Amino acid sequence: MKSNSFYGHALTLRALALEQTYLRQLEKETRRRIRQEDRRVRLRRELGAELEIEEISFLDRLIDLGVRPETSPAFEALPLVEVAWADGGVDRDEHWRALEVATAFGLELGSPAHAQLELWLTRRPQRELYEAWCTFAALALAKPGAAHRARRVREGALEVAAATGGILGPGISRSERAVIESIDRLLTSDPESPRYTKLVRNAS
């Protein structure tokens, strides 16, 4: 009888120990999740301030795509990369012209944004990133108050396209022209147009 009582007591102690271990792990996981949520809220707030947008779901989408506050100038300058890759590859002239033009977007040599843009010029970014930029253009760059930012994108894209020779003008190829025209349509979107509405809807 005594041995059964001892055995039962041991089982109770083991159950308590397992419960305490579980509770400690649960508390640790809860703290980790809270830290992650706090970090995401901070990232969302800082990224929104950098890009001058407020749509929470769209900011979350950008964060999931790897865009960070410190690399946001590179994201805003993404059309330079899209034009550079328009012919299927980026040559040396396009590479250096894009980096040169990008200084107007606040990309300083040695900054995370500069390094990010250079990486995209070396390794083409995923298509979803440019699609996100199109939505960003509708949200932030097609507004009347953002005319200077839209102009910076247009002029930068043209300069990158003109870095090498082409058949449709001084340095602009057919595929580059198509990308530039697509960018221009985005930056001059009518808020009442179906395309604009679709892009904005994608942000929610």
CORNOR-V474697 format. One record per residue. SS is DSSP state (alpha for helix, beta for strand, coil for the rest). PSI is psi in degrees with one decimal (NA if undefined). NEAR is the number of other ideal C-beta (glycine too) atoms within 12 Angstrom. Layout:
# CORNOR-V474697
ss-><SS | SS>
psi-><PSI | PSI>
near-><NEAR | NEAR>
This chain:
# CORNOR-V474697
ss-><coil | alpha | alpha | alpha | alpha | alpha | alpha | alpha | alpha | alpha | alpha | alpha | alpha | alpha | alpha | alpha | alpha | alpha | alpha | alpha | alpha | alpha | alpha | alpha | alpha | alpha | alpha | alpha | alpha | alpha | alpha | alpha | alpha | alpha | alpha | alpha | alpha | alpha | alpha | alpha | alpha | alpha | alpha | alpha | alpha | alpha | alpha | alpha | alpha | alpha | alpha | coil | coil | coil | coil | alpha | alpha | alpha | alpha | alpha | alpha | alpha | alpha | alpha | coil | coil | coil | coil | alpha | alpha | alpha | alpha | alpha | alpha | alpha | alpha | coil | alpha | alpha | alpha | alpha | alpha | alpha | alpha | coil | coil | coil | coil | coil | coil | coil | alpha | alpha | alpha | alpha | alpha | alpha | alpha | alpha | alpha | alpha | alpha | alpha | alpha | alpha | coil | coil | coil | coil | coil | coil | alpha | alpha | alpha | alpha | alpha | alpha | alpha | alpha | alpha | alpha | alpha | coil | coil | coil | coil | alpha | alpha | alpha | alpha | alpha | alpha | alpha | alpha | alpha | alpha | alpha | alpha | alpha | alpha | alpha | coil | coil | alpha | alpha | alpha | alpha | alpha | alpha | alpha | alpha | alpha | alpha | alpha | alpha | alpha | alpha | alpha | alpha | alpha | alpha | coil | coil | coil | coil | coil | coil | coil | coil | coil | coil | coil | coil | alpha | alpha | alpha | alpha | alpha | alpha | alpha | alpha | alpha | alpha | alpha | alpha | alpha | alpha | coil | coil | coil | coil | coil | coil | alpha | alpha | alpha | alpha | alpha | alpha | alpha | alpha | alpha | coil | coil>
psi-><-39.5 | -39.2 | -37.0 | -39.4 | -41.1 | -43.5 | -42.8 | -38.5 | -40.9 | -40.8 | -39.3 | -44.0 | -39.7 | -41.3 | -40.3 | -40.7 | -42.4 | -39.9 | -43.2 | -40.0 | -43.8 | -43.5 | -37.7 | -43.5 | -41.0 | -42.6 | -41.1 | -43.7 | -39.2 | -44.3 | -39.7 | -42.4 | -39.0 | -41.4 | -41.8 | -43.2 | -40.9 | -40.4 | -40.1 | -40.5 | -42.5 | -44.7 | -44.4 | -44.6 | -45.8 | -39.9 | -41.2 | -38.7 | -39.6 | -42.0 | -7.8 | 47.3 | 158.0 | -8.0 | 109.3 | -46.7 | -35.2 | -38.7 | -39.1 | -38.6 | -42.6 | -41.4 | -41.5 | -26.8 | -0.2 | 4.0 | 133.2 | 161.3 | -40.3 | -17.0 | 5.5 | -34.5 | -34.2 | -38.6 | -42.9 | -29.3 | 10.9 | -32.7 | -27.9 | -39.2 | -42.2 | -41.4 | -42.4 | -34.4 | 1.4 | -34.8 | 10.2 | -10.0 | 160.8 | 117.8 | 174.5 | -41.9 | -43.1 | -40.5 | -52.7 | -32.4 | -40.3 | -43.2 | -36.7 | -47.9 | -33.4 | -16.0 | -27.4 | -18.2 | 3.7 | 17.0 | 106.1 | 145.2 | 129.6 | -7.7 | 158.5 | -36.4 | -41.2 | -44.5 | -38.5 | -44.7 | -41.3 | -36.7 | -43.6 | -29.7 | -18.9 | -39.3 | 114.9 | 129.0 | 159.0 | 149.7 | -33.7 | -29.4 | -43.0 | -35.3 | -37.2 | -37.1 | -38.1 | -41.7 | -41.8 | -40.7 | -42.2 | -37.1 | -40.1 | -30.2 | -18.6 | 2.1 | 148.6 | -37.3 | -6.3 | 22.6 | -38.2 | -33.5 | -40.8 | -41.7 | -38.6 | -40.3 | -47.5 | -51.5 | -39.2 | -42.4 | -41.2 | -41.2 | -40.0 | -42.7 | -34.9 | 0.9 | -25.1 | 169.4 | 152.9 | 178.6 | -10.0 | 15.6 | -176.6 | 91.7 | 5.2 | 119.4 | 171.1 | -45.5 | -36.2 | -40.9 | -41.5 | -41.8 | -44.5 | -42.4 | -37.2 | -42.2 | -43.0 | -39.1 | -38.4 | -41.8 | -11.7 | 25.2 | 137.2 | 124.9 | -18.4 | -5.4 | 151.0 | -37.5 | -44.8 | -45.9 | -41.2 | -42.7 | -44.4 | -37.7 | -34.2 | -19.6 | -13.6 | NA>
near-><7 | 8 | 9 | 10 | 11 | 12 | 13 | 14 | 14 | 14 | 14 | 14 | 14 | 14 | 14 | 14 | 14 | 14 | 14 | 14 | 14 | 14 | 14 | 14 | 14 | 14 | 14 | 14 | 14 | 14 | 14 | 14 | 14 | 14 | 14 | 15 | 15 | 14 | 17 | 21 | 18 | 18 | 28 | 29 | 20 | 21 | 37 | 28 | 15 | 28 | 40 | 19 | 36 | 17 | 26 | 19 | 21 | 33 | 37 | 23 | 27 | 39 | 29 | 19 | 27 | 23 | 38 | 28 | 27 | 22 | 36 | 36 | 33 | 40 | 46 | 39 | 45 | 49 | 47 | 49 | 42 | 39 | 45 | 44 | 33 | 34 | 27 | 12 | 17 | 33 | 24 | 15 | 21 | 36 | 27 | 22 | 28 | 42 | 38 | 24 | 32 | 40 | 24 | 25 | 35 | 24 | 35 | 18 | 15 | 10 | 23 | 24 | 31 | 26 | 22 | 33 | 42 | 29 | 21 | 36 | 37 | 20 | 15 | 20 | 32 | 18 | 14 | 18 | 30 | 29 | 25 | 36 | 44 | 35 | 37 | 43 | 41 | 37 | 36 | 38 | 37 | 33 | 22 | 13 | 11 | 24 | 16 | 16 | 30 | 29 | 18 | 28 | 43 | 32 | 25 | 38 | 44 | 30 | 33 | 45 | 42 | 27 | 33 | 28 | 17 | 26 | 14 | 17 | 16 | 16 | 24 | 28 | 29 | 16 | 22 | 38 | 25 | 21 | 33 | 35 | 23 | 27 | 39 | 24 | 22 | 36 | 36 | 25 | 29 | 15 | 16 | 10 | 16 | 13 | 22 | 26 | 18 | 17 | 31 | 28 | 16 | 23 | 30 | 19>
